[in-house]
Amino acid sequence: MRSVRFIPIASAFAILTLLAAGRNLRAAETVRVDPAKVEQLRRLEPLTPDKVKIFVDSGQLTERQSELVVKYIDKNGTLALPDWLIGREAPPAAPAGPAAPAAVRHSDGSLDTVAWIREDDARNPLAALPADQEARLEDRLRQFRGSNGGLRESIKEDVRALIPASNFAVYQMLKDPVDLEDAVSMWKAVAFPGNPRAAGFIARMHQDMMRTANPILIPYAKDIGGLILRRKSGNEQPARRWYDSRDIRNDIIELEQCIAQCSGVRASTYLADLFSARYASEEAPMRDSSRDQKRIVEACGANKEAFDRGKPSSWHSALSGFERALIAERLVQMLASDKGDLRDIARDGLLVCLGSDTNDKDLKKRLDKAHDNWGNFLSWYAQRRAELASGR
């Protein structure tokens, strides 16, 4: 008979304690680093804390993420970050709002996207903050102007904690063109799929900056001087600021990226209107169809890094079928354009909106040929729209 070896109770308890501690340590470590950022960091090996700090200063890593990265840099400057710490961090959950508004249709049966957005805005119960919170938030946003380091990150956390109510405060306090750089930094901090209403406020600032910068937004000329912008109201500092033409273009493009990150109906339809104007003429500033195709994919709720036109499994959207139906109504108009760049942008967005949760391998071919056989495409599209609008 084989003998049975028993582990002493004290030893067994010690082992269980160590296992539990390991599990608790892993559970407590909630910080994750996006896979794309990990790849960027590894391309810069050998890594140093100073190199990691560049990612923090540019808003690509938070302070906590940078501390985690530095912790796992070995003596050779190689990033040895465990797989379980690599992944997309869950965005802060937006407070629950009322039920989504019902569909509004035109006489021809198409969905009225503008009416839906207007009704959804009206149903937002958090459009205003309590007076004391609003006053504190305004004070914090004043401190944010020109701040840096820990103070800047602390203010961003306060603003994120009050989403979506804080969206309006950010726009009101940082909408002056003089504050453009601070506004871009703040919008980057609150732009994520769980905050779709922010897209509307960022779009307002984007429109204001496009009008302000129009004299220097010349196609294919990125360095033509710049602008001196003066504060429009109030006596706060800085009263004026110089913006180089290249910098102001980059800031405007970053605002577009922020809009795309707030994936939803507002973001997608605004970008669709923007791109329709940008690619309608023969020449326009800030054209980059490859970049803008990625923007529309992200705004439609898909992962722009994983998106592959030839793989239906990469077309998945986080948005509801009804939301995708509303977006598709605008993108189908772009698909009818005579401009190839516009059709390409519309096609990628429609692959996400119409192809999400399906295995329709013929969808790309159908969209590519739609312009040549528009009647047949519209007949098919009407059926697919009905399926999405009904939640199927």
WOFENNOR-V235529 format. One record per pair of residues at least 12 apart in sequence whose ideal C-beta (glycine too) atoms are under 7 Angstrom apart, sorted by the first residue. I is the first residue (numbers start at 1). GAP is how many residues later the second one is. D is the distance in Angstrom with one decimal. If there is no record, write none. Layout:
I|GAP|D ; I|GAP|D
This chain:
26|58|6.8 ; 29|56|6.9 ; 31|33|4.9 ; 31|34|5.7 ; 31|37|5.1 ; 32|53|6.1 ; 32|54|6.8 ; 32|55|4.5 ; 32|56|6.7 ; 32|57|4.6 ; 33|32|5.4 ; 33|35|6.6 ; 33|36|6.4 ; 33|48|6.5 ; 33|52|6.4 ; 33|53|5.8 ; 34|54|5.8 ; 35|51|5.6 ; 36|269|5.7 ; 37|18|7.0 ; 37|23|6.1 ; 37|24|6.4 ; 38|41|7.0 ; 38|43|6.3 ; 38|48|5.5 ; 41|28|6.5 ; 41|38|5.5 ; 42|37|5.5 ; 45|32|5.5 ; 45|33|5.7 ; 45|34|6.6 ; 46|30|6.3 ; 46|31|2.4 ; 47|26|5.0 ; 47|30|4.9 ; 47|32|5.7 ; 48|29|6.6 ; 49|21|5.2 ; 52|14|5.0 ; 52|17|5.3 ; 52|18|5.7 ; 53|13|6.8 ; 59|126|6.3 ; 59|129|4.9 ; 63|90|5.4 ; 68|17|6.6 ; 69|12|6.8 ; 91|101|4.1 ; 91|102|6.4 ; 91|103|4.3 ; 92|68|5.6 ; 92|71|6.7 ; 92|102|6.5 ; 93|101|6.4 ; 94|69|6.0 ; 94|70|6.0 ; 94|100|4.7 ; 94|101|6.1 ; 95|31|6.2 ; 97|26|6.9 ; 97|27|6.3 ; 97|28|6.2 ; 98|25|4.8 ; 98|27|6.4 ; 100|20|6.8 ; 101|15|5.8 ; 101|18|3.9 ; 101|19|5.2 ; 101|22|6.2 ; 103|286|6.0 ; 104|12|5.9 ; 110|219|5.8 ; 111|214|6.0 ; 111|215|5.5 ; 111|218|5.1 ; 111|278|6.6 ; 113|152|6.4 ; 113|156|5.7 ; 113|213|4.6 ; 113|216|5.5 ; 113|217|6.0 ; 116|149|6.8 ; 116|210|5.7 ; 117|148|6.0 ; 117|149|5.9 ; 124|40|6.9 ; 124|73|6.7 ; 126|38|5.6 ; 126|39|4.2 ; 127|41|6.9 ; 129|33|6.7 ; 129|36|4.9 ; 133|29|6.9 ; 134|35|6.6 ; 137|25|6.5 ; 137|29|6.1 ; 137|32|4.8 ; 138|31|6.3 ; 138|35|5.9 ; 140|15|5.0 ; 140|18|5.5 ; 141|28|6.5 ; 141|29|6.7 ; 141|32|3.9 ; 141|33|6.5 ; 142|31|6.9 ; 143|12|6.3 ; 144|38|6.0 ; 144|42|6.5 ; 145|34|6.0 ; 145|37|5.2 ; 156|30|6.8 ; 156|33|4.2 ; 159|27|6.7 ; 159|30|6.9 ; 159|31|6.1 ; 160|29|6.6 ; 160|30|5.8 ; 163|27|6.1 ; 163|32|5.1 ; 164|31|6.0 ; 164|33|4.8 ; 167|30|5.7 ; 167|31|4.8 ; 167|34|5.0 ; 168|33|6.7 ; 170|16|5.6 ; 170|20|6.9 ; 170|31|6.9 ; 171|30|4.1 ; 171|33|6.4 ; 171|34|6.6 ; 174|12|6.1 ; 175|30|5.8 ; 175|33|6.7 ; 176|55|5.6 ; 176|56|5.6 ; 177|31|6.9 ; 177|32|6.5 ; 177|35|5.0 ; 177|52|4.5 ; 178|51|5.2 ; 178|53|4.8 ; 178|60|6.1 ; 178|62|6.5 ; 178|63|5.0 ; 180|29|6.5 ; 180|63|6.9 ; 180|71|5.4 ; 181|70|6.7 ; 183|22|6.1 ; 184|67|5.1 ; 184|70|5.2 ; 184|71|6.3 ; 187|15|5.2 ; 187|68|6.7 ; 187|71|4.5 ; 188|66|7.0 ; 188|70|5.8 ; 191|67|3.9 ; 191|70|4.1 ; 191|71|5.3 ; 192|69|5.8 ; 193|69|7.0 ; 193|70|4.6 ; 193|108|6.9 ; 193|125|6.0 ; 195|67|5.7 ; 196|66|5.2 ; 196|67|6.7 ; 196|68|3.3 ; 196|70|6.1 ; 196|71|6.7 ; 198|64|4.8 ; 199|60|5.0 ; 199|63|3.9 ; 199|65|6.4 ; 199|67|4.1 ; 199|68|3.9 ; 199|71|6.5 ; 200|66|5.0 ; 202|53|5.8 ; 202|56|5.1 ; 202|57|5.1 ; 203|56|5.9 ; 203|67|4.6 ; 205|50|6.4 ; 206|46|6.7 ; 206|49|4.6 ; 206|50|6.7 ; 206|53|6.8 ; 209|43|5.4 ; 209|46|6.9 ; 210|42|6.6 ; 212|17|6.9 ; 213|14|6.7 ; 213|35|5.0 ; 213|39|6.6 ; 216|29|4.5 ; 216|32|7.0 ; 217|68|4.1 ; 218|67|6.3 ; 219|64|4.3 ; 219|65|5.9 ; 219|66|5.1 ; 222|23|6.6 ; 222|24|5.0 ; 222|27|6.3 ; 223|22|6.0 ; 223|23|5.6 ; 224|21|5.1 ; 225|20|5.9 ; 226|16|6.0 ; 226|17|5.3 ; 226|18|4.4 ; 226|19|4.9 ; 226|22|6.9 ; 227|16|5.2 ; 227|21|6.7 ; 228|12|5.9 ; 228|14|5.4 ; 229|12|5.6 ; 229|14|6.2 ; 249|37|6.2 ; 253|33|6.2 ; 256|15|7.0 ; 256|39|6.2 ; 257|38|6.9 ; 259|12|6.2 ; 259|40|7.0 ; 260|35|4.2 ; 260|38|4.4 ; 260|39|4.4 ; 261|37|6.4 ; 263|35|6.1 ; 263|36|5.3 ; 263|37|6.6 ; 263|38|4.5 ; 263|55|6.8 ; 263|56|6.6 ; 264|55|6.6 ; 264|59|6.5 ; 265|58|5.4 ; 265|61|5.0 ; 265|62|5.9 ; 267|32|4.2 ; 268|28|6.7 ; 268|31|4.3 ; 268|32|5.4 ; 268|59|4.3 ; 268|81|6.8 ; 269|58|6.6 ; 269|61|4.9 ; 271|24|5.9 ; 271|25|5.9 ; 271|28|5.4 ; 272|58|4.6 ; 272|59|6.0 ; 272|62|6.0 ; 275|17|5.5 ; 275|67|6.7 ; 275|70|5.5 ; 276|58|6.0 ; 276|66|6.4 ; 279|60|5.2 ; 279|62|4.5 ; 279|63|4.8 ; 280|59|6.5 ; 289|52|4.3 ; 289|55|6.1 ; 289|56|6.6 ; 292|53|5.6 ; 293|51|6.2 ; 293|52|5.3 ; 293|55|4.7 ; 296|49|5.4 ; 296|52|6.0 ; 296|53|4.2 ; 297|51|5.3 ; 297|52|6.6 ; 297|55|5.8 ; 300|17|5.7 ; 300|19|6.9 ; 300|27|5.9 ; 300|49|5.0 ; 300|52|4.1 ; 300|53|5.5 ; 301|16|3.6 ; 301|17|4.3 ; 301|18|3.8 ; 301|51|6.7 ; 302|13|6.3 ; 302|14|6.3 ; 302|15|5.2 ; 302|50|4.4 ; 309|39|6.8 ; 309|42|6.5 ; 309|55|5.8 ; 310|54|7.0 ; 312|43|5.8 ; 312|46|6.7 ; 312|47|5.4 ; 312|48|6.4 ; 312|49|6.0 ; 315|36|5.0 ; 315|37|5.2 ; 315|40|4.2 ; 315|41|5.4 ; 316|40|5.2 ; 316|41|6.8 ; 317|35|5.0 ; 317|36|6.7 ; 317|39|4.1 ; 321|67|4.2 ; 321|70|5.3 ; 321|71|6.8 ; 322|66|6.6 ; 322|67|5.7 ; 322|69|6.5 ; 324|29|4.0 ; 324|32|6.4 ; 324|64|5.6 ; 325|60|5.4 ; 325|63|3.8 ; 325|64|4.6 ; 327|22|6.9 ; 327|26|5.2 ; 328|22|6.1 ; 328|25|4.4 ; 328|26|5.9 ; 328|57|6.6 ; 331|15|4.6 ; 331|18|4.7 ; 331|19|5.1 ; 331|22|6.6 ; 332|49|6.4 ; 334|12|3.6 ; 335|12|6.7 ; 335|15|6.6 ; 335|32|6.8 ; 335|35|5.7 ; 336|38|6.7 ; 343|28|6.4 ; 347|20|4.6 ; 347|21|6.8 ; 350|17|5.7 ; 351|12|6.3 ; 351|13|6.3 ; 351|16|6.9 ; 354|30|5.6 ; 366|14|6.9
